Amino acid sequence: MTWKSVTSGLLKPPLVPGLPLLGSTLELNNDFMGFLVKNYKEFGSIFRVQVPNQNFTVLAGSEANNFMSQAGDDYLTLCQIWNIYAQEYGTDVFISLMEGAAHRHLRQVLNRGYSPAAILPHIPLLVETTEQMVSQWQIGQRVKIIDTIRQLVVKQLGLALANRAPGESLNQLRLFFCTNINVAFKGWSKRALRRRGYLKAKTRVMELGREIIASHRGVKPIDRERDFIDDLLEATDENGQPFSETALIAQVLSPFLGGMETTSNICSFMLFALLKNPDVLERITAEIDAVSAQQPLNASALKSMKSLHGAAMETLRMYPSSPVLPRSARESFEFAGYSVERNERVIVATSVPHFLPKFFPNPYTFDIDRYCEPRNEHHQPGTYAPFGLGDHICLAKGITEIQIMTIMATLLARVRLQIDPPAYKLKIAYDPNPCPKNFYVRIVEHRH
């Protein structure tokens, strides 16, 4: 696979046939990942897609993932896309927007506060809040999982990483975040950013950020765990200047917004997959019970739960929370013999290899042993990328894995569930990230 700078003389990538005016919209909405995998198999590692208001080039397969890991950040940029999103915060100090030295500096500032070590002392908190949620469920009760798990995840991240739960602000947080993301990435009209409900939500979200910053300035990390906000307040930017108030607010809100649309979705998909695979569920529940009989849930206990970890990794493979990386071309370049023009919208479909049998045999089977010796299917270069690739790989991926495993271990130890109705067929909504649509469970039994 080759890639290099180019100015002219190459063909454009093949165009996926679509409907008049609508292009490929219906296929994308019906089965987003299936569409990308199908067209990778038909057209190869690069092709173009047309939809109303947006046309883009797709880079896919292990070829695209290896490109992204090795040179993607030299040829692709996030700035044009994330600029729209960052404007609503009033700052360009935004980890997903920044590049080069400024980006590396901010990642270094945030690295300790987003590392696995930052969440490990809070495992008892994760367990306690999950048990509180479960204790409120009644036998026979029907629960919409995504809404319930979202509230739990955001509360946990707020308490653990910012010393503050969002409380009644959760709905405003989600309205602000989802509207902004849909305008920046899905081509929604900017009129959505001027609606009364959105503006009210934005005002409350910014107030929440200021309140969290003020509380950290007023209460030093002596009788509480130090968090990433304390690091930010003591740090300076790459030029040696303190971060502005608006820059601080943008960072402070990140755990709430990220967990709301990533960790909560992954947990919901994982529960669905386990309930649909009762033999795997039984195996994992037995593992959790055996480990819990020996020690409380802690870092050591989680490390010993190999089956649970395999289930988390398999969920991330089959139901990635960020299945593609949206970018634009920094300059014109050649990829696989075709040209990608400067400023062209590009999607790096990092999750396509997850569904290719040559890398993951029977890719639509939930198989938690893929990640164990001797198989180690995820170790094949360019095949497993649930947290992105390149310079902007997810900073909180370690925290995410620990939180997912802790929630699921606690949940399965405390309650037995069934999908309701039992014949439910998974439908994925992009709202804005992929999540199970209309997925409910019924409480069958409280355990232990």
C-alpha positions as CSV (number, residue, x, y, z in Angstrom):
1,M,0.0,0.0,0.0
2,T,1.4,3.4,-1.0
3,W,0.7,6.9,0.0
4,K,2.5,10.1,-0.9
5,S,1.9,13.7,-1.7
6,V,0.6,14.3,-5.2
7,T,-0.6,17.3,-7.3
8,S,-2.2,15.9,-10.4
9,G,-2.5,13.0,-12.9
10,L,-4.3,10.5,-10.8
11,L,-7.9,9.2,-11.0
12,K,-10.5,10.0,-8.4
13,P,-11.6,7.0,-6.2
14,P,-14.5,5.0,-7.5
15,L,-18.0,6.4,-6.6
16,V,-20.5,4.2,-4.8
17,P,-23.7,4.2,-6.9
18,G,-26.6,5.9,-5.1
19,L,-30.1,7.3,-5.6
20,P,-30.8,10.6,-7.3
21,L,-30.5,13.5,-4.7
22,L,-30.3,11.0,-1.8
23,G,-27.1,9.3,-2.8
24,S,-26.2,6.6,-0.3
25,T,-28.2,8.0,2.5
26,L,-30.7,5.2,2.9
27,E,-28.1,2.5,2.9
28,L,-26.0,4.4,5.5
29,N,-28.9,4.9,7.8
30,N,-30.1,1.3,7.5
31,D,-26.7,-0.4,8.2
32,F,-23.8,2.0,8.5
33,M,-21.0,-0.5,9.2
34,G,-22.5,-3.0,6.7
35,F,-22.4,-0.4,4.0
36,L,-18.8,0.4,4.6
37,V,-17.8,-3.3,4.8
38,K,-19.7,-4.2,1.6
39,N,-18.1,-1.4,-0.4
40,Y,-14.7,-2.1,0.9
41,K,-15.1,-5.7,-0.4
42,E,-16.4,-4.3,-3.8
43,F,-14.2,-1.3,-4.4
44,G,-11.1,-1.8,-2.2
45,S,-9.5,0.4,0.4
46,I,-10.7,3.8,-1.1
47,F,-14.0,4.9,-2.5
48,R,-16.3,7.9,-2.6
49,V,-19.8,8.3,-1.1
50,Q,-22.4,10.9,-1.9
51,V,-25.1,12.1,0.5
52,P,-27.2,15.3,0.7
53,N,-25.0,18.3,1.8
54,Q,-21.9,16.1,2.2
55,N,-19.6,14.1,-0.1
56,F,-16.7,12.3,1.3
57,T,-13.9,9.8,0.5
58,V,-13.7,6.6,2.6
59,L,-10.4,5.0,3.4
60,A,-11.0,1.5,4.8
61,G,-9.5,-1.9,5.7
62,S,-6.2,-2.7,7.3
63,E,-4.5,-0.7,4.6
64,A,-6.2,2.5,5.9
65,N,-5.6,1.7,9.5
66,N,-1.9,1.1,8.9
67,F,-1.8,4.4,6.9
68,M,-3.5,6.2,9.8
69,S,-1.1,4.7,12.4
70,Q,2.0,5.5,10.3
71,A,1.3,8.7,8.4
72,G,-2.3,9.7,8.7
73,D,-1.7,12.8,10.8
74,D,0.7,14.1,8.2
75,Y,-1.9,14.1,5.5
76,L,-5.2,14.4,7.4
77,T,-6.5,17.1,9.8
78,L,-9.4,17.4,12.2
79,C,-9.3,21.2,12.3
80,Q,-12.0,22.0,9.6
81,I,-14.5,19.6,11.2
82,W,-13.8,20.2,14.9
83,N,-13.6,24.0,14.4
84,I,-17.4,24.1,14.1
85,Y,-17.7,22.1,17.3
86,A,-15.2,24.1,19.3
87,Q,-16.7,27.5,18.3
88,E,-19.6,26.8,20.7
89,Y,-17.1,26.7,23.6
90,G,-15.5,30.0,22.6
91,T,-12.0,28.5,22.5
92,D,-9.6,26.6,20.2
93,V,-7.9,24.9,23.1
94,F,-9.6,21.6,22.5
95,I,-7.9,18.2,22.5
96,S,-9.7,17.0,19.5
97,L,-9.0,20.1,17.5
98,M,-5.4,20.8,18.4
99,E,-2.4,19.5,16.5
100,G,1.4,19.4,16.7
101,A,3.2,20.8,19.7
102,A,0.1,22.3,21.3
103,H,-1.8,19.0,21.1
104,R,1.1,17.0,22.5
105,H,1.5,19.5,25.4
106,L,-2.2,19.4,26.3
107,R,-2.2,15.5,26.2
108,Q,0.8,15.6,28.5
109,V,-1.0,17.9,31.0
110,L,-4.1,15.6,30.9
111,N,-2.3,12.3,30.7
112,R,-2.0,11.5,34.5
113,G,-5.7,12.5,35.1
114,Y,-7.0,10.3,32.3
115,S,-4.7,7.3,33.0
116,P,-6.0,4.0,34.5
117,A,-4.3,5.0,37.7
118,A,-6.7,7.9,38.1
119,I,-9.8,5.7,38.1
120,L,-8.5,2.7,40.1
121,P,-8.9,4.4,43.5
122,H,-12.5,5.0,42.6
123,I,-13.5,1.4,41.9
124,P,-15.4,1.3,45.2
125,L,-17.3,4.3,44.0
126,L,-18.1,2.6,40.7
127,V,-19.3,-0.5,42.6
128,E,-21.4,1.5,45.1
129,T,-23.2,3.6,42.5
130,T,-23.9,0.6,40.3
131,E,-25.3,-1.3,43.3
132,Q,-27.5,1.8,44.2
133,M,-28.9,1.7,40.7
134,V,-29.6,-2.1,40.9
135,S,-31.1,-1.8,44.4
136,Q,-33.9,0.4,43.0
137,W,-35.0,-2.1,40.4
138,Q,-38.0,-4.3,41.3
139,I,-38.6,-7.8,40.2
140,G,-40.6,-7.7,36.9
141,Q,-39.7,-4.1,36.2
142,R,-38.9,-3.1,32.6
143,V,-35.8,-0.9,32.2
144,K,-34.6,1.0,29.1
145,I,-30.9,0.2,29.4
146,I,-29.3,3.1,27.4
147,D,-31.0,5.8,29.5
148,T,-30.3,4.1,32.8
149,I,-26.7,3.3,32.0
150,R,-26.0,6.8,30.6
151,Q,-27.1,8.3,33.9
152,L,-24.9,5.9,35.9
153,V,-21.8,6.4,33.7
154,V,-22.0,10.2,33.7
155,K,-22.5,10.3,37.4
156,Q,-19.5,8.0,38.0
157,L,-17.2,10.0,35.7
158,G,-18.3,13.2,37.3
159,L,-17.7,12.1,40.8
160,A,-14.4,10.2,40.0
161,L,-12.8,12.7,37.6
162,A,-14.3,16.0,38.5
163,N,-15.5,15.6,42.1
164,R,-19.0,16.6,40.9
165,A,-22.0,14.7,39.5
166,P,-24.0,16.6,36.9
167,G,-27.3,15.9,38.6
168,E,-30.2,17.6,36.9
169,S,-27.9,19.0,34.3
170,L,-27.6,15.7,32.4
171,N,-30.3,16.4,29.9
172,Q,-28.9,19.9,29.2
173,L,-25.4,18.3,28.8
174,R,-26.8,15.8,26.2
175,L,-28.8,18.4,24.3
176,F,-25.8,20.7,24.1
177,F,-23.4,17.9,23.1
178,C,-25.6,16.0,20.6
179,T,-26.8,19.1,18.8
180,N,-23.3,20.5,18.4
181,I,-21.9,17.1,17.2
182,N,-24.7,16.7,14.7
183,V,-24.1,20.2,13.2
184,A,-20.3,19.7,13.0
185,F,-20.3,16.1,11.7
186,K,-23.7,15.3,10.2
187,G,-24.4,18.4,8.3
188,W,-27.3,19.7,10.4
189,S,-28.2,23.3,9.8
190,K,-26.5,25.8,12.1
191,R,-29.9,27.1,12.9
192,A,-30.1,24.3,15.4
193,L,-27.4,26.2,17.4
194,R,-29.8,29.2,17.7
195,R,-32.8,27.4,19.0
196,R,-34.1,28.4,22.4
197,G,-33.8,25.0,24.0
198,Y,-30.2,24.6,22.8
199,L,-29.2,28.0,24.0
200,K,-30.7,27.4,27.4
201,A,-28.9,24.1,27.6
202,K,-25.6,25.7,26.5
203,T,-25.9,28.4,29.3
204,R,-26.5,25.7,31.9
205,V,-23.6,23.6,30.7
206,M,-21.1,26.5,30.8
207,E,-22.4,27.3,34.3
208,L,-21.7,23.8,35.3
209,G,-18.1,24.1,34.0
210,R,-17.5,27.3,35.9
211,E,-19.0,25.8,39.1
212,I,-16.6,22.8,38.9
213,I,-13.6,25.0,38.3
214,A,-14.6,27.3,41.2
215,S,-15.0,24.3,43.6
216,H,-11.6,23.0,42.7
217,R,-10.0,26.4,43.3
218,G,-11.7,26.6,46.6
219,V,-11.0,23.1,47.9
220,K,-7.5,21.8,47.3
221,P,-6.8,18.1,46.7
222,I,-5.8,17.3,50.3
223,D,-8.8,15.4,51.6
224,R,-9.8,14.1,48.1
225,E,-8.1,12.4,45.2
226,R,-6.3,14.8,42.9
227,D,-7.9,14.9,39.4
228,F,-7.1,16.2,36.0
229,I,-8.8,19.6,36.8
230,D,-6.2,20.2,39.5
231,D,-3.5,19.4,37.0
232,L,-5.1,21.9,34.5
233,L,-5.3,24.7,37.1
234,E,-1.6,24.3,37.9
235,A,-0.5,23.9,34.3
236,T,0.3,26.4,31.6
237,D,-0.1,26.1,27.8
238,E,2.7,25.4,25.4
239,N,3.7,29.1,25.6
240,G,3.9,29.1,29.3
241,Q,0.6,31.0,29.9
242,P,-2.2,29.9,32.2
243,F,-5.2,28.3,30.4
244,S,-8.1,30.8,29.9
245,E,-11.4,30.2,31.7
246,T,-13.1,29.2,28.5
247,A,-10.2,26.7,27.7
248,L,-10.6,25.2,31.2
249,I,-14.4,24.8,30.8
250,A,-13.9,22.9,27.5
251,Q,-11.6,20.4,29.2
252,V,-13.7,20.1,32.4
253,L,-16.8,19.1,30.4
254,S,-15.0,16.5,28.4
255,P,-15.4,13.5,30.7
256,F,-19.2,14.1,30.9
257,L,-19.6,14.4,27.2
258,G,-17.3,11.6,26.3
259,G,-18.7,9.0,28.7
260,M,-22.3,10.0,27.8
261,E,-21.8,8.8,24.2
262,T,-19.1,6.2,24.5
263,T,-18.9,4.2,27.8
264,S,-22.6,4.1,28.2
265,N,-23.2,2.9,24.7
266,I,-20.5,0.2,25.1
267,C,-22.0,-1.1,28.3
268,S,-25.4,-1.3,26.7
269,F,-24.2,-3.2,23.7
270,M,-22.2,-5.5,26.0
271,L,-25.2,-6.3,28.1
272,F,-27.2,-7.0,24.9
273,A,-24.5,-9.3,23.6
274,L,-24.3,-11.3,26.8
275,L,-28.0,-11.7,27.2
276,K,-28.1,-12.9,23.6
277,N,-25.3,-15.4,24.3
278,P,-26.4,-17.3,27.4
279,D,-23.5,-19.7,27.4
280,V,-21.1,-16.7,27.5
281,L,-23.2,-15.0,30.1
282,E,-23.1,-18.1,32.3
283,R,-19.3,-18.4,32.0
284,I,-18.7,-14.8,32.8
285,T,-21.1,-14.8,35.8
286,A,-19.4,-17.9,37.2
287,E,-16.1,-16.1,36.8
288,I,-17.3,-13.0,38.6
289,D,-18.8,-15.1,41.4
290,A,-15.6,-17.1,41.9
291,V,-13.4,-14.0,42.0
292,S,-15.8,-12.0,44.2
293,A,-15.8,-14.9,46.7
294,Q,-12.1,-14.4,47.2
295,Q,-11.7,-10.6,47.2
296,P,-13.6,-7.4,46.8
297,L,-13.8,-5.9,43.3
298,N,-10.5,-4.1,42.8
299,A,-7.7,-3.8,40.3
300,S,-6.4,-7.2,41.1
301,A,-9.8,-8.8,40.8
302,L,-10.5,-7.1,37.4
303,K,-7.2,-8.3,36.1
304,S,-8.0,-11.9,36.9
305,M,-11.4,-11.8,35.1
306,K,-10.1,-12.9,31.7
307,S,-13.5,-13.9,30.3
308,L,-15.0,-10.5,31.3
309,H,-12.1,-8.7,29.7
310,G,-12.5,-10.8,26.5
311,A,-16.2,-9.9,26.4
312,A,-15.4,-6.2,26.8
313,M,-12.9,-6.4,23.9
314,E,-15.3,-8.3,21.7
315,T,-18.0,-5.7,22.4
316,L,-15.6,-3.0,21.3
317,R,-14.9,-5.0,18.1
318,M,-18.5,-5.7,17.2
319,Y,-20.1,-2.5,18.5
320,P,-17.4,0.3,18.3
321,S,-18.5,3.6,19.8
322,S,-16.5,5.5,17.2
323,P,-16.5,3.3,14.1
324,V,-14.9,5.9,11.8
325,L,-12.5,8.9,12.1
326,P,-13.8,12.0,10.4
327,R,-11.0,14.1,8.9
328,S,-10.2,16.4,5.9
329,A,-7.2,16.3,3.7
330,R,-4.4,18.6,4.8
331,E,-2.9,18.5,1.3
332,S,-3.5,16.5,-1.8
333,F,-2.1,13.0,-1.6
334,E,-2.1,9.6,-3.3
335,F,-3.6,6.6,-1.6
336,A,-3.7,3.1,-3.3
337,G,-3.2,4.7,-6.7
338,Y,-6.0,7.3,-6.4
339,S,-6.0,11.0,-5.5
340,V,-7.4,12.6,-2.4
341,E,-7.7,16.4,-2.9
342,R,-6.8,19.1,-0.5
343,N,-9.7,20.0,1.9
344,E,-11.7,17.0,0.8
345,R,-13.8,15.4,3.5
346,V,-12.3,12.0,4.5
347,I,-13.6,9.2,6.7
348,V,-11.1,6.6,7.9
349,A,-13.3,3.5,8.5
350,T,-11.2,2.1,11.3
351,S,-13.7,-0.6,12.2
352,V,-14.1,-2.3,8.8
353,P,-11.3,-4.8,9.6
354,H,-13.3,-5.9,12.6
355,F,-15.8,-7.5,10.3
356,L,-13.4,-9.2,7.8
357,P,-13.2,-13.0,8.1
358,K,-9.5,-13.0,7.1
359,F,-8.8,-11.2,10.4
360,F,-11.7,-12.3,12.6
361,P,-13.2,-15.6,11.5
362,N,-17.0,-15.7,11.8
363,P,-16.9,-11.9,12.5
364,Y,-20.6,-11.6,13.4
365,T,-20.2,-14.2,16.1
366,F,-19.7,-12.9,19.6
367,D,-16.5,-14.9,20.5
368,I,-14.7,-13.8,23.7
369,D,-11.7,-16.1,23.1
370,R,-10.4,-14.2,20.1
371,Y,-8.0,-12.2,22.4
372,C,-6.4,-15.1,24.2
373,E,-3.3,-17.2,23.4
374,P,-2.8,-18.6,20.9
375,R,-5.3,-16.8,18.7
376,N,-4.6,-13.1,19.6
377,E,-6.6,-12.0,16.6
378,H,-6.4,-8.4,17.7
379,H,-2.6,-8.3,17.4
380,Q,-2.7,-8.5,13.6
381,P,-1.4,-5.1,12.3
382,G,-4.2,-2.7,11.4
383,T,-7.1,-4.8,12.4
384,Y,-8.3,-3.8,15.9
385,A,-8.9,-0.1,16.5
386,P,-11.8,0.5,18.8
387,F,-10.3,3.7,20.3
388,G,-9.1,5.3,17.1
389,L,-5.6,5.6,15.7
390,G,-2.8,8.1,15.3
391,D,-2.0,11.1,17.4
392,H,-5.6,11.6,18.5
393,I,-6.1,8.0,19.8
394,C,-8.6,8.2,22.8
395,L,-6.9,9.6,25.8
396,A,-9.3,7.8,28.2
397,K,-9.3,4.3,26.7
398,G,-7.8,2.8,29.9
399,I,-10.4,4.5,32.1
400,T,-13.2,3.3,29.7
401,E,-12.1,-0.3,29.9
402,I,-12.0,-0.3,33.8
403,Q,-15.3,1.5,34.1
404,I,-17.0,-1.0,31.7
405,M,-15.7,-4.0,33.4
406,T,-16.5,-2.7,36.9
407,I,-20.1,-1.8,35.9
408,M,-20.7,-5.1,34.2
409,A,-19.1,-7.2,37.0
410,T,-21.2,-5.5,39.6
411,L,-24.4,-5.6,37.6
412,L,-24.1,-9.4,36.8
413,A,-23.2,-10.2,40.3
414,R,-26.3,-8.5,41.7
415,V,-29.1,-9.1,39.3
416,R,-30.4,-11.5,36.6
417,L,-32.0,-10.0,33.5
418,Q,-33.7,-10.9,30.3
419,I,-34.2,-9.0,27.1
420,D,-37.8,-7.7,26.8
421,P,-39.4,-8.7,24.6
422,P,-37.3,-11.9,24.2
423,A,-37.6,-11.7,20.4
424,Y,-36.1,-8.2,20.2
425,K,-33.9,-7.7,17.2
426,L,-31.0,-5.3,17.7
427,K,-31.4,-2.0,15.9
428,I,-28.6,0.6,16.1
429,A,-29.4,4.3,16.4
430,Y,-26.8,6.9,15.6
431,D,-27.8,9.4,18.2
432,P,-25.2,10.8,17.5
433,N,-22.9,7.8,18.3
434,P,-24.1,4.2,17.8
435,C,-26.3,2.8,20.6
436,P,-28.9,0.1,20.9
437,K,-32.3,1.4,19.8
438,N,-35.3,0.6,22.0
439,F,-33.4,-2.0,24.0
440,Y,-35.2,-3.0,27.2
441,V,-34.6,-5.6,29.9
442,R,-36.8,-7.1,32.5
443,I,-35.6,-7.8,36.1
444,V,-35.8,-11.5,36.8
445,E,-34.0,-12.0,40.0
446,H,-31.8,-10.2,42.6
447,R,-28.6,-12.2,43.3
448,H,-26.5,-12.3,46.5
